[in-house]
Amino acid sequence: MLTKILNSKKVRAEKILGGPIKPLISNKDVSMNQEFALGIFRPKQGLYFHKHPNSEEIYYVISGKGTVFIGNERDEIKINEGDVLYIPANTPHGVTNTGRKRLIIAFFVSPGKERAGYDIGKDCEIIDEKILYPTKK
């Protein structure tokens, strides 16, 4: 059995989908059908509007607050510390930190290997290459 342990504080964030993401576990590292990463966003940072054609995703908000834009209509869902959000496969989505403190989200993607030579963030289709901000109402 292959196991892996790492300290997320020692993993450097990379610019993935427009935001700082710490790729922690993927099938590139071990033989598994999922990926796990942390997004650590300063105010107004976030991820491009994108979708995973064959993978579903779960967001777990560790701290902070933000807005998830979801679906072709880009519906706004407010997220806060402790929230869990399920995103079905092939559903467009993006996220923006709308708070004043860091927004930290754990991303669980499964199966997370939609492309040969898989890397975290490479299994998706980018729909909008700008970070989305909430609309003013």
C-alpha positions as CSV (number, residue, x, y, z in Angstrom):
1,M,0.0,0.0,0.0
2,L,1.3,3.4,-1.0
3,T,0.7,6.3,1.4
4,K,1.7,9.9,1.3
5,I,1.8,12.5,4.1
6,L,2.9,16.1,3.6
7,N,2.6,19.3,5.5
8,S,0.5,21.8,3.5
9,K,2.4,24.7,5.0
10,K,5.5,23.5,3.2
11,V,3.8,23.3,-0.2
12,R,4.2,26.4,-2.4
13,A,1.1,27.9,-4.0
14,E,0.9,27.9,-7.8
15,K,-1.1,30.1,-10.1
16,I,-3.8,27.7,-11.2
17,L,-7.1,28.8,-12.9
18,G,-6.1,32.4,-12.0
19,G,-5.7,31.9,-8.3
20,P,-3.1,30.7,-5.8
21,I,-3.7,27.0,-5.3
22,K,-1.6,24.5,-3.3
23,P,-1.8,21.2,-5.2
24,L,-1.5,18.5,-2.4
25,I,-2.6,15.1,-3.7
26,S,-3.3,14.0,-7.2
27,N,-3.0,10.8,-9.3
28,K,0.3,12.3,-10.5
29,D,1.6,11.5,-7.0
30,V,-0.2,8.3,-6.0
31,S,-2.6,5.9,-7.7
32,M,-6.0,7.4,-6.9
33,N,-9.1,8.7,-8.5
34,Q,-9.2,12.1,-6.9
35,E,-7.3,15.3,-6.4
36,F,-7.1,17.5,-3.3
37,A,-5.9,21.1,-3.2
38,L,-6.1,24.2,-1.1
39,G,-7.0,27.6,-2.4
40,I,-5.8,30.5,-0.3
41,F,-7.2,33.7,-1.6
42,R,-6.6,37.3,-0.5
43,P,-9.6,39.7,-0.8
44,K,-10.8,40.0,-4.4
45,Q,-8.8,37.0,-5.6
46,G,-10.5,33.9,-7.0
47,L,-10.6,31.4,-9.7
48,Y,-11.6,31.7,-13.4
49,F,-15.0,30.6,-14.4
50,H,-14.4,27.0,-15.5
51,K,-15.9,23.4,-15.6
52,H,-14.6,19.9,-15.2
53,P,-16.3,17.9,-18.0
54,N,-16.1,14.5,-16.2
55,S,-15.3,15.3,-12.6
56,E,-17.5,16.4,-9.7
57,E,-16.1,18.7,-7.0
58,I,-16.6,19.5,-3.4
59,Y,-15.6,22.8,-1.8
60,Y,-15.1,22.9,2.0
61,V,-14.6,26.5,3.3
62,I,-12.0,26.3,6.0
63,S,-12.0,30.1,6.8
64,G,-13.3,33.3,5.3
65,K,-16.2,34.1,3.0
66,G,-16.8,34.5,-0.6
67,T,-19.1,34.1,-3.6
68,V,-19.3,31.1,-5.9
69,F,-20.6,31.7,-9.4
70,I,-22.3,28.6,-10.7
71,G,-24.1,27.4,-13.8
72,N,-24.4,29.1,-17.2
73,E,-26.4,31.9,-15.6
74,R,-23.5,32.5,-13.1
75,D,-25.9,32.3,-10.1
76,E,-24.3,33.7,-6.9
77,I,-23.9,31.5,-3.9
78,K,-22.5,33.1,-0.7
79,I,-20.1,30.8,1.1
80,N,-18.8,31.1,4.7
81,E,-16.5,29.2,7.1
82,G,-17.7,25.7,7.6
83,D,-19.8,25.5,4.4
84,V,-19.6,22.5,2.1
85,L,-20.7,22.9,-1.6
86,Y,-21.1,20.1,-4.1
87,I,-20.6,20.9,-7.8
88,P,-21.7,18.3,-10.3
89,A,-19.5,17.3,-13.3
90,N,-19.7,19.6,-16.3
91,T,-21.1,22.5,-14.2
92,P,-19.5,25.9,-14.8
93,H,-18.2,27.6,-11.6
94,G,-15.8,30.1,-10.2
95,V,-15.1,31.7,-6.8
96,T,-14.1,35.1,-5.5
97,N,-13.1,36.2,-2.0
98,T,-15.6,38.9,-1.1
99,G,-14.5,39.2,2.5
100,R,-11.8,41.3,4.2
101,K,-9.7,38.3,5.4
102,R,-8.2,35.3,3.6
103,L,-10.6,32.8,2.1
104,I,-9.2,29.2,2.4
105,I,-11.1,26.5,0.5
106,A,-10.3,22.8,0.4
107,F,-11.0,21.4,-3.1
108,F,-11.9,17.7,-3.6
109,V,-12.2,16.7,-7.3
110,S,-13.1,13.2,-8.4
111,P,-12.1,11.4,-10.6
112,G,-9.7,14.2,-11.3
113,K,-7.9,12.7,-14.2
114,E,-9.7,13.8,-17.4
115,R,-6.6,14.5,-19.5
116,A,-3.5,12.5,-20.2
117,G,-0.5,14.0,-18.4
118,Y,-2.9,15.2,-15.7
119,D,-2.0,18.1,-13.4
120,I,-4.3,19.8,-10.9
121,G,-6.2,22.4,-12.8
122,K,-5.5,20.9,-16.2
123,D,-8.5,18.7,-16.2
124,C,-10.9,21.5,-16.8
125,E,-12.2,23.8,-19.5
126,I,-11.8,27.5,-18.8
127,I,-14.9,29.4,-19.9
128,D,-13.9,33.0,-18.8
129,E,-10.3,34.0,-18.3
130,K,-11.1,36.7,-15.8
131,I,-11.8,36.4,-12.1
132,L,-15.4,37.0,-11.5
133,Y,-16.7,39.6,-9.0
134,P,-20.1,39.8,-7.6
135,T,-22.6,42.0,-9.4
136,K,-23.7,45.0,-7.5
137,K,-27.5,44.9,-6.7
